[in-house]
Amino acid sequence: MIYLTRVENFNAAHKLSNPAWSKEKNEEVFGKCANENWHGHNYELHVTVKGDPDPETGFVFNAKTLGVIIKDQVTEKIDHRNLNMDVDFMAGKFTSAENLAIGIWEQLTPHLPAGVHLHCIKLYETPRIYVEYFGNSK
């Protein structure tokens, strides 16, 4: 089994806020991330696929093609957007890094060919904070 990772970057704004809570409770739990005027991140996205190398190319999957899929299905939809308001696949969801990683997984999975499997979404929200999602394997 070989793992191939493609790294992409995007910028997006969001607000962490539970609408069932008071402004004070949101500020207590989420701090500056509950800012009424939003806040943004320079995200770094690592998409890792796995499979066996193709005997004709030596590739698990063409990295350039993977980049096109990520661009078409993810970054074009979220780069320089408001995750709470502008992103269809995040509609009605809490826009935490965790939920964004799950949403990205769901966007990419249907576009991978047979024999190539999504292994991990690693999403850096800041240089010191990231999440990893390996699919729903409860």
The 8 nearest C-alpha neighbors of each residue, nearest first, counted from 0:
[[1, 50, 51, 49, 2, 52, 59, 3],
 [0, 2, 49, 50, 51, 3, 59, 52],
 [1, 3, 49, 48, 47, 4, 0, 50],
 [4, 2, 48, 47, 49, 1, 5, 59],
 [5, 3, 47, 46, 45, 48, 6, 2],
 [4, 6, 46, 45, 47, 7, 62, 3],
 [7, 5, 45, 44, 46, 4, 8, 43],
 [6, 8, 44, 43, 45, 5, 9, 66],
 [9, 7, 43, 42, 44, 6, 10, 41],
 [10, 8, 78, 42, 41, 74, 11, 43],
 [11, 9, 41, 78, 79, 40, 42, 39],
 [10, 12, 79, 80, 39, 78, 40, 81],
 [13, 11, 39, 81, 38, 82, 80, 37],
 [12, 14, 82, 37, 81, 83, 38, 39],
 [15, 13, 37, 33, 32, 16, 38, 34],
 [16, 14, 33, 32, 29, 94, 13, 95],
 [15, 17, 33, 25, 14, 18, 29, 20],
 [16, 18, 19, 20, 25, 15, 93, 21],
 [19, 17, 20, 16, 21, 25, 22, 15],
 [18, 20, 17, 21, 16, 25, 22, 24],
 [21, 19, 18, 17, 24, 25, 22, 16],
 [20, 22, 24, 23, 25, 19, 18, 17],
 [21, 23, 25, 24, 26, 20, 16, 33],
 [22, 24, 26, 21, 25, 27, 20, 28],
 [23, 25, 27, 21, 26, 22, 20, 28],
 [26, 24, 22, 28, 27, 23, 29, 16],
 [25, 27, 30, 23, 29, 24, 28, 33],
 [28, 26, 24, 25, 30, 29, 23, 22],
 [29, 27, 25, 26, 30, 24, 33, 23],
 [28, 30, 26, 32, 33, 25, 27, 31],
 [31, 29, 26, 32, 27, 33, 28, 25],
 [32, 30, 33, 34, 29, 26, 38, 15],
 [31, 33, 29, 30, 34, 15, 14, 38],
 [34, 32, 15, 31, 14, 16, 29, 26],
 [33, 35, 37, 36, 31, 32, 14, 38],
 [34, 36, 37, 33, 14, 38, 32, 16],
 [35, 37, 34, 38, 14, 33, 13, 32],
 [38, 36, 14, 34, 13, 35, 12, 39],
 [37, 39, 12, 13, 14, 32, 36, 34],
 [40, 38, 12, 11, 13, 37, 41, 10],
 [39, 41, 42, 10, 11, 124, 12, 125],
 [40, 42, 10, 9, 43, 124, 11, 39],
 [41, 43, 124, 9, 123, 40, 8, 10],
 [44, 42, 8, 123, 122, 7, 45, 9],
 [43, 45, 122, 7, 6, 8, 121, 42],
 [46, 44, 6, 121, 5, 120, 122, 4],
 [45, 47, 120, 5, 4, 119, 44, 6],
 [48, 46, 4, 119, 3, 118, 117, 2],
 [49, 47, 117, 118, 3, 116, 2, 4],
 [50, 48, 2, 116, 1, 115, 118, 3],
 [51, 49, 115, 0, 59, 1, 114, 116],
 [50, 52, 0, 59, 1, 53, 49, 114],
 [53, 51, 59, 58, 57, 54, 50, 1],
 [52, 54, 57, 58, 55, 56, 59, 51],
 [53, 55, 57, 56, 52, 58, 51, 59],
 [54, 56, 53, 57, 58, 52, 59, 60],
 [57, 55, 58, 53, 54, 52, 59, 61],
 [56, 58, 52, 53, 54, 55, 59, 60],
 [59, 57, 52, 60, 56, 53, 61, 51],
 [58, 60, 52, 51, 50, 53, 49, 1],
 [61, 59, 58, 62, 115, 65, 64, 52],
 [60, 62, 64, 63, 58, 65, 59, 66],
 [63, 61, 65, 64, 60, 66, 5, 3],
 [62, 64, 66, 65, 61, 67, 60, 68],
 [65, 63, 67, 61, 66, 62, 68, 60],
 [64, 66, 62, 68, 63, 67, 69, 61],
 [65, 67, 63, 69, 64, 68, 70, 62],
 [66, 68, 70, 64, 65, 69, 71, 63],
 [67, 69, 65, 71, 70, 66, 72, 64],
 [70, 68, 66, 73, 72, 67, 71, 65],
 [69, 71, 74, 67, 68, 73, 75, 72],
 [72, 70, 68, 69, 75, 73, 67, 74],
 [73, 71, 69, 70, 68, 106, 107, 74],
 [74, 72, 69, 76, 70, 75, 71, 77],
 [73, 75, 70, 77, 78, 76, 69, 9],
 [74, 76, 70, 73, 71, 77, 78, 72],
 [75, 77, 74, 73, 78, 86, 72, 80],
 [78, 76, 74, 80, 75, 86, 73, 79],
 [77, 79, 9, 10, 74, 80, 11, 75],
 [80, 78, 11, 10, 77, 81, 9, 12],
 [81, 79, 11, 77, 78, 85, 82, 12],
 [80, 82, 12, 85, 84, 83, 13, 11],
 [83, 81, 13, 86, 84, 85, 80, 12],
 [84, 82, 81, 13, 85, 94, 90, 86],
 [83, 85, 81, 82, 86, 90, 80, 87],
 [86, 84, 81, 82, 80, 83, 87, 77],
 [87, 85, 82, 89, 88, 77, 84, 76],
 [86, 88, 90, 89, 85, 76, 84, 82],
 [87, 89, 90, 86, 102, 106, 103, 92],
 [90, 88, 92, 87, 86, 91, 82, 102],
 [91, 89, 87, 92, 88, 86, 83, 84],
 [90, 92, 89, 93, 83, 88, 94, 87],
 [93, 91, 89, 90, 94, 98, 83, 88],
 [92, 94, 95, 98, 91, 15, 89, 83],
 [95, 93, 92, 98, 99, 83, 82, 96],
 [94, 96, 97, 98, 93, 99, 15, 92],
 [97, 95, 99, 98, 100, 94, 130, 124],
 [96, 98, 95, 100, 99, 130, 101, 132],
 [99, 97, 101, 95, 100, 96, 94, 102],
 [98, 100, 102, 96, 101, 97, 103, 95],
 [101, 99, 103, 97, 98, 102, 96, 120],
 [102, 100, 98, 104, 99, 103, 105, 97],
 [103, 101, 99, 105, 104, 100, 98, 106],
 [102, 104, 106, 100, 105, 101, 99, 107],
 [105, 103, 101, 107, 102, 106, 108, 100],
 [104, 106, 102, 103, 107, 108, 101, 109],
 [107, 105, 103, 104, 108, 72, 102, 73],
 [108, 106, 104, 110, 105, 109, 103, 72],
 [107, 109, 110, 105, 111, 106, 104, 117],
 [110, 108, 107, 111, 106, 105, 112, 104],
 [111, 109, 108, 107, 112, 68, 106, 72],
 [110, 112, 109, 108, 115, 113, 107, 116],
 [113, 111, 115, 114, 110, 116, 109, 60],
 [114, 112, 115, 111, 116, 110, 50, 109],
 [113, 115, 50, 112, 116, 51, 111, 49],
 [116, 114, 50, 113, 112, 49, 111, 48],
 [117, 115, 49, 48, 118, 114, 50, 111],
 [116, 118, 48, 119, 47, 49, 108, 115],
 [117, 119, 48, 47, 133, 49, 116, 120],
 [120, 118, 133, 47, 132, 117, 46, 121],
 [119, 121, 46, 132, 131, 45, 100, 122],
 [122, 120, 131, 45, 130, 44, 119, 132],
 [121, 123, 44, 129, 130, 43, 45, 124],
 [124, 122, 129, 43, 125, 42, 128, 44],
 [123, 125, 42, 129, 128, 40, 122, 96],
 [126, 124, 128, 127, 123, 42, 129, 40],
 [125, 127, 128, 123, 124, 129, 43, 42],
 [128, 126, 125, 129, 123, 124, 130, 122],
 [129, 127, 125, 124, 123, 126, 130, 122],
 [128, 130, 123, 122, 124, 127, 121, 131],
 [131, 129, 122, 121, 97, 123, 96, 132],
 [130, 132, 121, 120, 122, 119, 133, 129],
 [131, 133, 120, 119, 134, 100, 121, 101],
 [134, 132, 119, 118, 120, 131, 135, 136],
 [135, 133, 132, 136, 119, 104, 101, 118],
 [134, 136, 137, 133, 132, 101, 104, 105],
 [135, 137, 134, 133, 132, 118, 119, 101],
 [136, 135, 134, 133, 132, 101, 131, 118]]
